[in-house]
Each structure stands twice: as C-alpha cells, then as structure tokens.
Amino acid sequence: MRILIVENEIYLAQSIASKLTELGHTCETAAGIVDAIKNEQFDAVLLSTNINGQDFYPVIEHYNNSIIILLVSYISNDTVSNPLKAGANDYILKPFMMEELIRKIEHFRDYEALKKQNETYRAYIEYTLKGISIENISTKEKLPLFIKTDYQKNADLYAFRYAEKTNTPFVFISLNDSNAFSRIKKISDSLMYITDFQTLKKSEKKLFLELIEDKNAIVSTTDSSEELPFNSIEIKSDNKIFDRNDILPIDDYVKYIIMNYQSKFPDTTLAKKLGISRKSLWEKRKKYEIFKKK
C-alpha cells in the first residue's frame, strides 16, 4: 500500500514509516497540511489532528477515496467525532502500539477490497438477471419455501430480491456439491438459498426434506411435478426458456433462438447457425407467427 503520514512530530512520523516500510508498504511523510496536499493517490492516510492548530479538513476532503486514520492526542468532537463525520474512517489514540495501528490499516484494506469485490459480484449478478422480472415477491412466505420454475434464473432472482427486501444475506448451496448436506446441517438460523433439488435421488430427497424442516431456506427445483410437504410457489418463464437440466424440444429451441437473436444477426447468419436454409427460416417464422421488426 502507498501510505501518507501527516504528522508534525518528526520522530513519530519516521518511526511509523520505518515500521510500515519493513512490512512492504511505501510511505511518504508530510509535516504540515500544505505539504500533505499532493497530486498523487494514496491507499491510506495517517492524519494527525494536532498540527500546530492547522485545519486538517482539506486533507480529508482531498483524499476522500483513501483510508483515513486519525492520529489523536485526546478524544473530543473536534479531534474525532467531527472528522469521522467528514469522511475519516477511524482513529487511534496516542501513544499507541504499532501493532494496533497496523491492525487498523489491514482491517480497512481488507474491507475496501471486499467492498470492491462485492460491488463487482453484484454488478455481474444484476447483469446476468437482466431482462427477468418477478412480481409480488412476498417476504411473508413461510420458510422453508420451494420455488418450482422452468428457468433457474427465475429462482435466482427471487432469492436475491427476497434477501434485499428482508436485508438478510444468504448462504448459497448447490445440491450438486458433495458436501451440501453437511453444510446445511451446520447452519442454524442463517437464510439459505439451495438449488438443484431436482438432481437428488429419491432417497436423498427424503433425507433432504427432513434436514431442512426447521431451516430458513429457499429451495429451487426445475421439476414442477414434484409433490412437496412444504410451502411452494411456481414461477413460469414467459418466453419458455428451459433450464439446462431439462431437454429442450427442437421446435421450442428454434422458436426461442429466432425470437431472441433475429435482431442480432442477419437472416443468412442466423439460418447458418441453426443449420437450415433462409427459406426454411422464413417458413418457421410463419409457422411460429414471429414477425421480424424492420
């Protein structure tokens, strides 16, 4: 990490810089506020709140995308509360153990990394679920709840929206995982989203149903004919997309491809990808009553 140390106690600044450098960080020091405002980016800023009466708020504002830890001589609204409200992340009281300062830096480093990772995953999930909509997702449904659907992403969307509405993170478990049952046993109160129920053998299904009887679980299955002893809802896909575990009828497959890709490819390319002639493509449009937008 690149770390800026803003501290007018030269010995303290050098001591901190020396220790952090030993740990592999790159450090710069500044004895005053003017020197601290640099046209550079730092991962973290260690900011003293007692620099000869200088206003340190410009440093907080300038490095608002960095981890800012206040180095304070005493705790008050001026040294801690107000700077935290202005954007600083944390504080440490002088004199302090270097191990404690390092712990705080590493904590916020890991936090920022996890936050970025979470934002990336969320953006990807929203992208993969784009174009799917489910109305009336109820948070009053009794758990465990089974979702019967012909398209796995319908269940995925339901689980994510349910978690958002209840502000409850969930544990994801696929029943294709050989350790799924043991993982479920260890979870008591946490919300679980469990997929691939349709892949279990009859004997395994019985054990699974006994296992989740008192669990907070949302379970998905692509087998709508399954008789279940728990609360269940069925979500049908409007465009009849079938889950990858089902066998798609050829006519439905061709119809789906034409409807969803005719605007992306010219007829010659689309027909070639389907392994049919342009005339056959035209005949299938007529058969399925699909009208190409011009």
N, C-alpha and C positions, 0 to 999 in steps of 0.2 A: 504494500500500500504506500501511496505518497502521502505523507503527513506533514502538515504545517503546525509548528508550535509557536504560539503568540504569547510570549512571556517576557517581562522585563527583568525578572530575576535570572541573570545570565547563567549562573551555576546550575539552577534548576532546569532551565531550558536545555543546556548542554548535557546534563545528566539523563534527562528523558530521551533526548535524541540519540545518545550513545547506546542506551539500552535497547531502544526500538530498532536501531541500525543493526545491532547484534542479532536481532530476530528476523532480519531480512527486509525491513521496511526502509524506505527512502525518506529522509527527514530534512526539512528546512526550518530555520528559526527566524523570528521577527521580534524585535524588542518593543515595537510601537505599532499603533493601528495603521498609520500611513504606510509603513513598510510591509504590513500584512496584506494589503490590498494588491494582489498580483494578477497579471493576466495569464494565469495558469490554473489548471484544475488540480484539486487535491481530494483524495479519498476521505481524509479526516482532518479536522482542525481542532487542536487543543488550545482553547482560548482562555487566557486569564481575564478575570473580571475586575482586576485591580491593577491597571496600568497607569499609574500617575494621574488618576482622575479622567483619563481619556474615554471618550464614548466608543464602546466596543460594538454597538449595534450594527454599524456599517459592515463589520466582518461577518456577522450572522447573515445579513442580507446578501452580501456578495457571494458567500459560499453556501447558499441555501440548498444546493444539491449534494453537499458534503455531510459527513457525520461530524457533528459539532459537540465536543465535550468541554464543559466549562471547568476551569481550574479556579476554585473559590477559596478565600481565606475565612469566610464566615457565611452563614446562610441567612438570607433575607429576601424580600421581594425584589430588591434591586440586583442582587447577585445571582439569584436562582429562579424564582417564580416568573418574573417578567421576561428574562432571556429565554426561558423554556417556552413561554407563550409566543415569543418572537420567532422561534424556529430551531433553537438549540435542542439537542437530543437528550443530553444527560449532564450530570455534574459530578465532580469528585472534590472532597474537602481536603485542603492542605493542612498538615503534611499527610501524604498518602503513601501507601505501599505501591511500588511499581507493578507488582503482580495484579493489584486491583485495577489499576489504570489499563493494563494490558487486557485484563478480562473484559472490561467495558468496551475497549476498541474492537476486540474479536467478536464480542456479542453483537455489536451493531453492524460489523462487517458481515457476519453470517446472516443477520436479519435482513440487511439490504439485498444480499444475494438471493435469499429465499423469496423475498418480495418480488424481485425481478423474475425469478423462475416461476412464481405463482402467476404473475401477470402474463407471462408467455404461454403457460398452460391454459389459462382462462381464455386468452385470445384464440388459441388453437381450438379449444372446445367450442367456443361460440362460432368459429368458422365452420367446423365440421357439422354443427347442428343448424347452420343457417338454412332457411327455407322451410324448416319444420315448425309447426305451431300446434300447441295443445291448449284447448280452452278449459277453464274451470278446474284448475289443479287445486284440490282441496287439501288443507293441512289437518282436517278433522277426521280423515280416514283412519280407521283403526289399524294399527300395525300388529303383526306383520301383514303387509299388503302385497298381493301378486298383481303384476301388470302383464296381461296377455296381449301380445302385439305381433303383427306380421312383419314388423320392421324394427330391429333392435334400437335404432336411434330414437324412436318414439319413447321407449322406456328410459333411455339415457337422458333425454330432455326432461322427462317427468321427474326423475331423481334429482337432477341439478336444480330445477325450478323449485322443487319441494324443499331442498336444502336451503335455497336462497330465502324462500318465504319464512321458514322457521328459524333462519340464522343458525343452522346446525350443520357443521361439517360432517361428512360421512366417510366411512371406511369402504373402499371398493374391493369386492371379492368376486372372482370368476370361479364357477364350479368346475371349470376345466383345469384349475390349479389342483395338483395332488394334495396340497396342504390346506385346502379350503375348509374342510370340516374342523380341523384342529384350530385354525384361525378363528372360526366362528365361535367355537367353544370358549375361547379366551376372552371374547368381547362380551361385556355385560350390558352397559347402558348406552353405548355409542350407537348412533344411527349407522346402519349398514345398507349398501346397495349391492345386491347379489345378482349376478347374471348367469345365463346358460343352464337354467333349471332343466330345460328340455333335453340336455345331454346326459342326464343321470339315468342309471339303470333303475328298474322298478324297486329293487331292494334298497338302493341308495336314496331314492326319493322318500321312502318311508322313514329312513333314519334322519334325513334332512328335515322333514316336516316336524319330527319330534324335537329336533335340535333347535329350531327357530320359534318354537311355540310361544316362548316368552321374550323374544328378541324384538328390538326396534329395527325391523328390516323391511326394505322394499326389494322384492324379488321379481325378476323378469323372466318370461318364457315366451317362446315363439310357437308353442303348442296351445292353441286356443281351445282344444277339445278336452284338455286336462281338467278333471274334477278335483277341486281343492277344498280343504277344510277351513281355509282362512278367507278373509275378505279379499276380493279381487275385482279389477276393472279391466275392460277390454278397450284397446286403442287400435283402430283400423287406420291404415295408411290410405289417403285419398287416391294417390297415384299407383297404388298396388305394387309398391316396391317390396320385394321379398327378402327376408333375412338370408344371410349367406349360408345358414344351416338348412335352408329349405331348397327344394328343387323347383326351379322356375319353369313353368310351361313355356314352350318355344314361342307361341303366339303372344303371350304376355310380355316375354322378353323383347321381342321385336317391336311390339307396340310401345313399350317403355323407352327403348332406345330411340325410336323415331320421334316420339313426343319431346324427349329431353335433349336431343342432340341435333335436330334438324336446323336449329338456328345457329349452331356452332360449325357445321360442316356443309359444304355444297352437296347436292344430291349424288354426284359422281363418287365423292369420297365416302359419304355415308353408306351408299349401296355397296361399295367395295369392302368396307369394314364389316358389313353384315353378310357379305358373301353372296349377294343377289344382284340382279341387273337393275338398271334405273327404271325399266318398265315394271318389274316386279315391285320395286319400291313404291311406284305410283299406284299400283293395284292394291298394295297393302294399306296405303293411306286411305284409299277409297273404302276398303273393307272396314277399317277401324274408325272411319269418319274423322280422320285427322286432317286439319286444314293448315297448310303452311302459311305463315304470315309473310307478306311481301314488304 
